[in-house]
């Protein structure tokens, strides 16, 4: 069922149907993976012309595949399943409607400094009941990514990104910057499908441990 949820409006329709027919949503921990950018919004463009929107969608799909193959799969939903543009507000509305326990937004970085490299994790500046847990999970994801793929960790930082600001009061929420497309080495690394699977594995493993 999850793979046919192509856009946010369909998810809202599904939720309404659950209420009408008296069906309860799964009590399993629910994860929303926010796949950054999409459609006309390419996000960052790498030295080798790869686009952020494609890289993060590939990672998200790899997370879904690995999760489906797991002995104890998690209840995971994506904010987009194809190359479509979903508004930031609809992404956060999805997390709220699904009563997500964890919201993870996937992105890639860019810098005018071509030597900039590594993974950055962001949590919201807003102080809520989920702030400490968001910071903790952010560090755990960063630690796992650095261990599995050998990237440099740039630490957990704080920002007022809309998707964080609008979800942190409802669930644990982090935004991942998975390497710099402006860096020749990391742009090349992210172009390899085997490496995409490693990144997906590291993210899924760190989430499973929570």
C-alpha positions in Angstrom: 0.0 0.0 0.0 2.8 2.4 0.9 4.3 2.3 -2.5 1.2 3.6 -4.2 1.1 6.8 -2.0 2.3 9.0 -4.8 1.4 12.4 -3.3 0.2 14.1 -0.1 -3.4 14.5 -1.2 -3.8 10.8 -1.7 -2.5 10.2 1.9 -5.1 12.5 3.3 -7.8 10.7 1.4 -6.5 7.4 2.8 -6.6 8.7 6.3 -10.2 9.9 5.8 -11.1 6.4 4.6 -9.5 4.9 7.7 -11.8 7.0 9.9 -14.9 6.3 7.8 -14.4 2.5 7.8 -13.2 2.4 11.4 -9.8 1.2 10.5 -6.9 2.0 12.9 -3.5 3.0 11.7 -0.6 0.8 12.7 0.6 1.2 16.2 4.2 0.5 15.0 6.6 3.4 15.2 6.0 5.5 12.1 8.8 7.1 10.1 8.4 9.9 7.5 11.4 10.3 5.1 11.2 13.7 3.5 12.8 13.5 0.1 14.1 17.0 -0.6 13.3 19.1 -3.6 11.8 17.5 -6.8 10.2 18.5 -10.1 11.4 21.9 -11.2 13.3 22.3 -8.0 16.6 20.4 -8.6 18.3 21.5 -5.4 22.1 21.6 -5.6 23.8 20.5 -8.8 27.1 18.7 -8.6 30.4 19.2 -10.3 29.5 16.2 -12.4 26.0 17.6 -13.1 24.2 15.2 -10.8 21.2 16.8 -9.1 20.3 16.8 -5.4 16.7 15.9 -6.1 17.7 12.7 -7.9 20.4 11.6 -5.3 18.0 11.9 -2.3 15.2 10.1 -4.1 17.6 7.3 -4.9 18.7 7.1 -1.2 15.0 7.1 -0.1 14.1 4.4 -2.5 17.1 2.3 -1.3 15.9 2.8 2.3 12.5 1.5 1.4 13.9 -1.5 -0.4 16.3 -2.4 2.5 13.4 -1.9 5.0 11.1 -4.2 3.0 13.9 -6.9 3.0 14.4 -6.6 6.8 13.1 -9.2 9.2 11.5 -6.4 11.3 10.5 -3.7 8.8 9.6 -0.3 10.1 6.5 1.7 9.1 8.1 4.1 6.6 6.5 6.7 4.3 8.1 9.1 1.8 7.0 12.6 1.1 7.5 11.9 -2.6 7.9 8.7 -4.5 8.8 10.3 -7.9 10.3 13.4 -9.4 7.5 15.7 -8.3 7.5 19.0 -6.4 5.8 18.8 -3.0 5.5 22.1 -1.1 7.3 22.4 2.3 4.0 22.8 4.1 2.5 19.7 2.6 5.6 17.7 3.6 5.1 18.7 7.2 1.3 18.2 7.0 1.9 14.7 6.0 4.1 14.0 9.1 1.4 15.5 11.3 -1.5 13.6 9.6 0.4 10.3 9.9 1.3 11.1 13.5 4.9 10.4 12.7 7.3 9.4 15.5 10.3 10.5 13.4 10.7 12.9 10.5 14.0 12.7 8.6 14.6 15.2 5.7 17.2 14.1 3.1 19.4 16.7 1.3 22.8 17.2 -0.2 25.1 20.2 0.5 26.8 22.8 -1.7 29.5 25.4 -1.0 31.5 28.0 -2.9 34.4 26.3 -1.2 35.1 23.2 -3.3 37.1 21.7 -0.5 34.1 21.7 1.9 33.2 18.1 2.7 31.4 15.9 5.2 28.0 15.3 6.7 25.9 17.9 8.5 22.9 17.2 10.6 20.4 19.9 11.6 17.8 20.1 14.4 15.3 22.9 14.9 16.2 26.0 17.0 12.7 25.7 18.5 12.8 24.3 22.0 10.1 21.6 22.3 9.6 18.3 24.1 11.3 16.6 21.2 14.4 18.8 21.1 16.8 16.7 23.2 15.7 13.5 21.4 16.1 15.1 18.0 19.7 16.1 18.9 20.5 12.6 20.2 19.1 10.9 17.1 20.9 13.4 14.9 24.2 12.5 16.5 23.5 8.8 16.2 22.7 9.0 12.5 25.8 11.1 11.9 27.9 8.6 13.8 26.5 5.7 11.9 27.0 7.4 8.5 30.6 8.3 9.3 31.3 4.7 10.4 29.7 3.0 7.4 30.8 5.3 4.6 33.9 7.0 6.1 32.7 10.6 5.7 33.8 13.4 7.9 31.2 14.5 10.5 30.6 18.2 10.8 28.3 17.8 13.8 24.7 18.5 14.7 23.7 22.1 14.1 20.6 24.2 14.6 18.5 26.0 12.0 15.0 27.3 11.3 14.4 25.3 8.2 10.7 25.2 7.6 10.3 21.4 7.6 12.0 21.3 11.0 10.2 24.3 12.5 6.8 22.9 11.6 7.5 19.3 12.7 9.6 19.6 15.8 6.6 20.3 18.0 4.9 17.1 16.9 7.7 14.5 16.6 11.5 13.9 16.6 12.8 15.8 13.6 16.2 16.1 11.8 17.5 17.2 8.5 20.5 15.5 6.9 23.0 17.1 4.5 24.6 13.9 3.0 27.8 15.3 1.5 28.8 18.2 -0.7 27.9 18.1 -4.4 30.4 20.9 -4.9 33.2 18.6 -3.7 34.6 16.5 -6.5 35.2 13.4 -4.3 31.8 13.5 -2.6 29.9 14.3 -5.8 31.6 11.3 -7.4 30.8 9.1 -4.4 27.1 10.0 -4.5 27.0 9.1 -8.2 27.7 5.5 -7.5 24.6 3.2 -6.8 26.6 1.0 -4.5 27.4 4.0 -2.3 23.8 5.1 -2.4 22.9 1.7 -0.9 25.5 2.1 1.8 24.2 5.5 2.8 20.6 4.1 2.9 21.8 1.2 5.0 23.5 3.5 7.5 20.4 5.7 7.9 18.0 2.7 8.2 20.3 1.0 10.7 20.6 4.1 12.9 16.8 4.5 12.8 16.2 0.9 13.7 18.4 1.2 16.8 16.2 4.0 18.2 
